[in-house]
Amino acid sequence: MNAIELASLESGAINSFIALLVGLLGLTVFIFFKPIPSNAKYLTLGVMLPLMGLFVLTFYQSFSSTICWDDKQLRVNIPLYSHTIEVNQVDFAQARVVNLLKEPEYAAKWRTNGLGIPGYSLGWFSLNNGDKALLSVTDPTQVIMLPISQDKMIMVSVIDADKALAQLHASALALEPID
């Protein structure tokens, strides 16, 4: 089993999460103490508490994100968007390191489903070049781009991009080519 540890959140993203959670909590408290019908108060709690729980879970899981693969499957373990792909659909040989600041064609253009806060892009995005990508980007200068089809890819920030790329390329030699 091969594994690559993904880069965890940096201080800007941590501060964004904290501000978001404090804002949601403040809004919930404000609505709860505002003189409105009790049904509205409980409806607010019924929406806001699970939403805050979802953000806390995402925050927590972002510190233990990985990509793991063996000879059958590749598993992307990221918050809310964990994904399993057959390895014959992954083009390990075409994996490369991308600096999104120097190669803006690979930068996220539109979020189609996910979370975009300062310092953290998570989920499915359309890129500037028209491709679609599953992103977990915390550091735009250390991103591994792993093609999974003609116009889809996985893009993740890693701690040591060169070491991660060497692992992926070593797997390319041992596995069958992409379908």
Order of alpha helices (4+ residues) and beta strands (2+ residues): beta-alpha-alpha-beta-beta-beta-beta-beta-beta-beta-beta-beta-alpha
